[in-house]
């Protein structure tokens, strides 16, 4: 969080998401013959997946069975130590490119869980995960909430890292996230898109992502509109993004011209009984805009 008068930026964290309920995979520690066979088979299938091999032909011809097997493999990889050590991140990245929505959604969910904390972010970027997630946003319609929320959630987590944030911007992430902020109506997606934009703009002089967000057509106007959302999480993340962006002189003028001062004053008045996070971000954004004499 910002200290009083400090020019450092804050970065929003993300708790681990809960994936949809599935049958618990067999324990890899079980010594029963059946479990040993299952574990050995799954390990081999995951190894094939991590190398980019198509394994659906190994399953029965029923499409629904194939979907379930893929989802089972994803869940199993996610819940075991196999993920970082034996190509699990590559598996999720490859399956995020799937034309099957359920598979792509679960793969993005796996990457979202893995992107919590710092230990796997660089590996996700190195595996091509950032580009796959940006492409995923453009592949699915704005009404596809699960896959879009998870994809933007991963990008939000990765954008909190200096190096990964540059990769997100380079891969077209700013455009993808602003597109969601402008056109999507789903609150979960909007919250994650705004959080990602806030994190991209949080690195100050370390990179030029702050300017990149401002230069994206409609970005600041969309964030101002999101401060009027009925959802507190959306309002909080949008206000946080405006707070970070307000440290740039040019951004302050554009935010003000888009009605940002009035919107934030209204938000501050309405959030007296809201969470401390929302109050802090609304006040911080107004404080940032007040650096311009014309906004006082």
C-alpha positions in Angstrom: 0.0 0.0 0.0 1.1 3.6 -0.5 2.6 5.4 2.5 1.5 8.9 3.0 3.2 11.2 0.4 5.1 8.3 -1.1 5.4 7.8 -4.9 5.6 4.0 -4.8 2.9 2.0 -6.3 0.8 -0.8 -4.8 0.2 -4.2 -6.3 -2.9 -6.2 -5.7 -2.6 -9.8 -4.7 -5.0 -12.7 -5.5 -6.0 -15.6 -3.3 -6.0 -19.1 -4.7 -9.2 -19.8 -6.6 -11.3 -22.8 -6.0 -11.8 -25.0 -9.0 -15.0 -26.8 -9.7 -15.8 -29.8 -7.6 -14.4 -33.0 -9.1 -13.8 -36.6 -8.0 -10.6 -36.7 -5.9 -7.7 -38.2 -7.8 -6.1 -41.3 -6.4 -3.2 -40.7 -4.0 0.2 -41.1 -5.6 1.4 -42.5 -2.2 -1.1 -45.5 -2.2 0.6 -48.9 -2.5 -2.3 -50.8 -3.9 -1.8 -52.3 -7.3 -4.7 -50.4 -8.9 -3.5 -47.0 -7.6 0.0 -47.8 -8.8 -1.2 -48.6 -12.3 -3.4 -45.4 -12.4 -0.5 -43.3 -11.2 1.9 -44.8 -13.7 -0.6 -44.3 -16.6 -1.4 -40.7 -15.6 2.2 -39.8 -15.3 2.9 -41.1 -18.8 -0.1 -39.3 -20.2 1.0 -36.0 -18.5 4.5 -36.5 -19.9 3.0 -36.8 -23.4 0.9 -33.7 -22.9 3.9 -31.7 -21.7 5.7 -32.6 -24.9 2.7 -31.3 -27.0 1.4 -34.8 -28.1 -2.3 -35.2 -28.8 -3.6 -38.0 -26.6 -7.3 -37.8 -27.1 -7.2 -40.7 -29.6 -6.2 -42.9 -26.6 -9.6 -42.5 -25.1 -13.0 -43.9 -26.1 -14.6 -42.1 -29.1 -17.2 -40.4 -26.9 -16.5 -36.6 -26.8 -17.8 -36.3 -23.3 -15.5 -39.0 -22.1 -12.6 -37.3 -23.7 -13.5 -34.0 -22.0 -13.8 -35.7 -18.6 -10.4 -37.4 -19.0 -8.7 -34.1 -19.9 -10.3 -32.4 -17.0 -9.3 -35.2 -14.7 -5.7 -35.0 -15.9 -5.7 -31.2 -15.4 -7.0 -31.5 -11.9 -4.6 -34.3 -11.0 -1.6 -32.4 -12.3 -2.8 -29.3 -10.4 -3.1 -31.2 -7.1 0.3 -33.0 -7.1 3.9 -32.0 -7.1 4.1 -33.1 -10.7 3.1 -29.6 -11.9 6.4 -27.7 -11.7 8.7 -30.6 -12.0 7.4 -32.6 -14.9 6.0 -30.2 -17.5 2.8 -29.3 -15.8 3.0 -25.6 -16.7 3.6 -26.5 -20.3 0.6 -28.8 -20.1 -1.7 -26.0 -18.9 -0.3 -23.6 -21.5 -0.9 -26.0 -24.3 -4.4 -26.9 -23.2 -5.3 -23.2 -22.7 -5.1 -23.1 -26.5 -7.8 -25.8 -26.8 -10.9 -25.1 -28.9 -12.9 -26.9 -26.2 -14.2 -24.3 -23.7 -14.2 -26.6 -20.7 -10.6 -27.7 -21.3 -9.4 -24.1 -21.9 -11.2 -22.9 -18.8 -9.7 -25.6 -16.6 -6.2 -25.0 -18.1 -6.5 -21.2 -17.3 -7.7 -22.1 -13.8 -4.6 -24.2 -13.3 -2.3 -21.4 -14.4 -4.3 -19.0 -12.1 -3.5 -21.2 -9.1 0.1 -21.6 -10.1 0.5 -17.8 -10.7 -0.3 -17.1 -7.0 3.0 -16.2 -5.3 6.3 -15.7 -7.1 7.8 -19.2 -7.7 6.1 -20.1 -10.9 5.5 -16.7 -12.7 8.7 -16.8 -14.7 8.1 -20.4 -15.7 4.6 -19.5 -17.0 6.0 -16.7 -19.1 8.9 -18.9 -20.4 6.4 -21.6 -21.4 4.4 -19.1 -23.6 1.6 -18.8 -21.1 1.2 -15.1 -21.4 0.6 -15.2 -25.1 -1.7 -18.1 -24.8 -3.8 -16.3 -22.2 -4.0 -13.1 -24.3 -5.1 -15.1 -27.3 -7.6 -16.9 -25.1 -9.3 -13.6 -24.3 -9.8 -12.9 -28.0 -10.9 -16.5 -28.8 -14.0 -16.5 -26.6 -17.0 -14.2 -26.6 -17.6 -11.6 -23.9 -20.3 -13.8 -22.3 -17.9 -16.6 -21.5 -17.4 -15.7 -17.9 -15.3 -18.7 -16.5 -12.6 -18.8 -19.2 -12.3 -15.0 -19.4 -12.2 -14.4 -15.6 -9.5 -17.0 -15.2 -7.4 -15.8 -18.1 -7.5 -12.2 -16.9 -6.9 -13.4 -13.3 -3.7 -15.0 -14.4 -2.6 -11.9 -16.3 -3.4 -9.8 -13.2 -1.1 -12.0 -11.0 1.7 -12.0 -13.6 1.4 -8.2 -14.1 2.4 -7.8 -10.5 5.9 -8.9 -11.4 8.2 -6.4 -13.1 9.6 -8.6 -15.8 6.3 -10.5 -16.4 4.4 -7.2 -16.7 6.6 -6.2 -19.6 5.8 -9.5 -21.3 2.1 -9.0 -20.7 2.2 -5.6 -22.4 4.4 -7.0 -25.2 2.0 -9.8 -25.9 -0.9 -7.4 -26.4 -2.2 -7.8 -22.9 -3.1 -4.1 -22.4 -5.3 -4.1 -25.5 -6.9 -7.4 -24.4 -7.7 -6.2 -20.9 -9.0 -2.8 -22.0 -11.2 -4.6 -24.5 -12.7 -6.6 -21.6 -13.0 -3.5 -19.4 -14.9 -1.7 -22.2 -17.1 -4.4 -23.6 -17.6 -7.2 -21.0 -20.6 -7.1 -18.7 -19.6 -9.9 -16.3 -18.5 -8.6 -12.9 -15.9 -11.3 -12.2 -14.2 -10.6 -15.5 -14.4 -6.8 -15.0 -12.8 -7.1 -11.6 -9.9 -9.2 -12.8 -9.4 -7.0 -15.9 -9.3 -3.8 -13.8 -6.9 -5.5 -11.3 -4.6 -6.5 -14.1 -4.6 -2.9 -15.4 -3.9 -1.7 -11.9 -0.9 -4.0 -11.6 0.4 -3.2 -15.0 0.4 0.5 -14.0 2.0 -0.1 -10.6 5.7 -0.3 -11.6 6.4 3.4 -11.8 9.6 4.2 -13.5 10.6 0.5 -13.8 8.9 0.3 -17.2 6.6 2.2 -19.4 3.4 0.2 -18.8 1.7 3.1 -17.1 2.0 5.1 -20.3 1.0 2.1 -22.4 -2.3 1.7 -20.5 -3.0 5.5 -20.9 -2.3 5.3 -24.6 -4.7 2.4 -25.2 -7.9 3.9 -26.7 -10.7 4.1 -24.2 -8.7 2.7 -21.2 -9.1 5.6 -18.8 -12.7 6.3 -19.8 -13.5 2.6 -19.2 -11.9 2.6 -15.7 -13.8 5.8 -14.8 -17.0 4.1 -15.8 -16.2 1.0 -13.7 -15.9 3.1 -10.6 -19.7 3.4 -10.9 -20.3 -0.4 -11.0 -22.8 -2.0 -8.6 -20.1 -4.5 -7.6 -17.7 -3.4 -4.9 -14.8 -5.5 -6.1 -15.0 -3.9 -9.6 -15.2 -0.4 -8.1 -12.2 -1.1 -5.8 -10.0 -2.4 -8.6 -11.0 0.4 -11.0 -10.2 3.0 -8.3 -6.9 1.3 -7.6 -6.0 1.4 -11.3 -6.8 5.1 -11.5 -4.7 5.7 -8.4 -1.7 4.2 -10.0 -2.3 5.9 -13.3 -2.8 9.3 -11.6 1.0 9.5 -10.9 1.5 10.5 -14.6 0.8 14.2 -15.4 -0.8 13.4 -18.8 -3.0 10.7 -17.3 -4.4 13.0 -14.7 -5.7 15.4 -17.4 -7.3 12.6 -19.3 -8.9 11.1 -16.2 -10.3 14.4 -15.3 -11.6 15.0 -18.8 -13.4 11.7 -18.6 -15.3 12.7 -15.5 -12.9 10.9 -13.2 -12.9 13.6 -10.4 -16.7 13.6 -10.2 -16.9 9.8 -10.3 -14.3 9.4 -7.6 -15.8 12.1 -5.3 -19.2 10.3 -5.7 -17.5 6.9 -5.0 -15.8 8.3 -1.9 -19.1 9.6 -0.6 -20.8 6.3 -1.2 -18.2 4.1 0.3 -18.2 5.4 3.9 -19.5 2.0 5.0 -17.6 0.0 2.4 -14.4 -2.0 2.9 -11.2 -0.2 3.9 -9.6 -1.2 0.6 -12.3 0.6 -1.4 -12.1 3.7 0.8 -8.3 3.8 0.5 -8.2 3.4 -3.2 -10.9 6.0 -3.8 -9.1 8.5 -1.5 -5.8 7.6 -3.1 -7.0 8.2 -6.6 -8.4 11.6 -5.6 -5.2 12.5 -3.9 -3.3 11.6 -7.0 -5.5 13.7 -9.2 -5.2 16.7 -6.9 -1.5 17.0 -7.9 -2.9 18.9 -10.9 -4.0 22.4 -9.9 -6.9 22.3 -12.4 -8.3 19.3 -10.5 -8.3 20.9 -7.0 
